[in-house]
Amino acid sequence: MKLYVHEIRLTDHDVWRSAREAIPEQPGLLIELTAGGVSGFGEASAFMTDRYNSALAAMHDDLRRVADTVRALPADDPEGSWAVLAPLLAGSPFTLAALDVAAHDLAARLAGVPLWKHLGADEPGALHSSYSIGLDEPAVMVRKLLERPGWPAYKVKLAGPGDLHILRALREHTDAPFYVDGNCGWNLPDTLATLDSMAALGVELLEQPFPREHWDDARALKAASPIPVFADESITGPHDLDACTDAFDGVNLKLMKAGGITPALRMLRRARAAGLGTMLGCMPESSAGVSATAHLGPYVDHLDADSIALLAVDTGVGILLDDHGRITLPHAPGTGFVPDFTGPAFTVRPTAGEMTDWDSGQLSAYRDGTEVASVSVRRRPLPGCAPSQHVRQLADLSTAGGASDPELTALLRTAVTRAVADGAHTVWMHAEPAVPAAAHATGFTPHDGHTDTLLVWKANPHDQHDHRA
């Protein structure tokens, strides 16, 4: 399979807030795997970067480490590919998930069937999503509900269990159930004191009120609560399922946290066998990721796939999520996601004139849809060295659009990943006055004997993995 990576930046209509954070914009990667002229797509958000090793630079490093392996993997066996990649990306679930989702999407597209069918699921019936209302001033939260009337359920972010006045204000405008999400910010005594009041206000599901490590509190709450309590941050992989079975009534899985479709399906089957309720949710992600999640709808009790309804900027089109939370899957192979590379969500992508020929090697950085810098990736020998198939040059760097250092860094790191995915272990470029900081941030260093004129990036030979037979 061929690997391509595109940097993206998502923005919502409103700044997203929870008890844990505020997110004005969400950077990430769109991963593309191709074979036989067909592409599959996966997505990885640069979200909670310390916990999930998901900073943009870290995910690029991960992709470069496994590039040789990915190139040798078959396009028709995503489960087998996951088994090869999982130990190599054990500490990077988002990167692993993006590759796995792209591999499943590609395999289904090559087979000419929707993803749900390729996974062996029954044909989906009516699929619906809850709508999430981020933490804000009560009047703003009411306004968000009024802008989205008629959804089957509303997931409400609350800073603490005592914020019943927010639920009361929302209840004046809807009869729909509430799912309340504490995002690890609550404590046990206050939560126990408000359970009956929350139930009376129509709260039908309580999600992750306590920090992940507070297992004793979670068990105590499960024993006392008239409302089912679901794990979110407490479920990060199959190793958490036994503890969650003891401490929760259900689990909310996210494909990114789980490490992709392959492990998520195994976890969902185990959860159901253990008597747990099941939900599939989303990280801050676009139609690329949400479309894959929706195809797993037949496997769960609840879908929380509304992140695309919150977006002001998306990466393309996939599932249809209407104004009342009804989900329609595309009549197309795979997830049905179709990227819009010309849109403002893409910060680094193929240059406009090259988007019909990915192998031309021309990449550009964009600011709000306007090109601000570009670079070419070419197979050229390192000066003074013999020609090698493992060497690429970054050339024709243009910064006519007044690119900033962060934009140049994004362009160079994506170009290096592009070169490595094409087989390069060494990437070089002529030093340019505009790029020292960006080149340093990408890992370029002066080449011996050319300290002022030539910069070189070299892969760590211990990071190269080749699993070809």
LINBEL-V116464 format. One record per run of one state. SS is the DSSP state (alpha for helix, beta for strand, coil for the rest). FROM is the first residue (numbers start at 0). TO is the last residue. Records with the same first field share a line. If there is no record, write none. Layout:
SS=FROM-TO ; FROM-TO
This chain:
coil=0-0 ; 10-10 ; 12-14 ; 17-20 ; 23-24 ; 35-36 ; 45-47 ; 52-54 ; 65-65 ; 72-76 ; 86-91 ; 111-112 ; 118-125 ; 128-129 ; 133-136 ; 147-151 ; 157-162 ; 171-175 ; 181-186 ; 200-201 ; 207-213 ; 224-227 ; 231-236 ; 247-248 ; 258-259 ; 273-275 ; 281-285 ; 294-295 ; 299-300 ; 303-305 ; 311-314 ; 317-318 ; 321-324 ; 328-332 ; 334-336 ; 339-344 ; 350-350 ; 354-356 ; 360-360 ; 367-368 ; 378-389 ; 398-403 ; 421-424 ; 430-434 ; 442-443 ; 447-448 ; 458-459 ; 463-468
beta=1-9 ; 11-11 ; 15-16 ; 21-22 ; 25-34 ; 37-44 ; 113-113 ; 126-127 ; 130-132 ; 152-156 ; 176-180 ; 202-206 ; 228-230 ; 249-253 ; 276-280 ; 301-302 ; 310-310 ; 315-316 ; 319-320 ; 325-327 ; 333-333 ; 337-338 ; 345-349 ; 361-366 ; 369-377 ; 390-397 ; 425-429 ; 444-446 ; 449-457
alpha=48-51 ; 55-64 ; 66-71 ; 77-85 ; 92-110 ; 114-117 ; 137-146 ; 163-170 ; 187-199 ; 214-223 ; 237-246 ; 254-257 ; 260-272 ; 286-293 ; 296-298 ; 306-309 ; 351-353 ; 357-359 ; 404-420 ; 435-441 ; 460-462
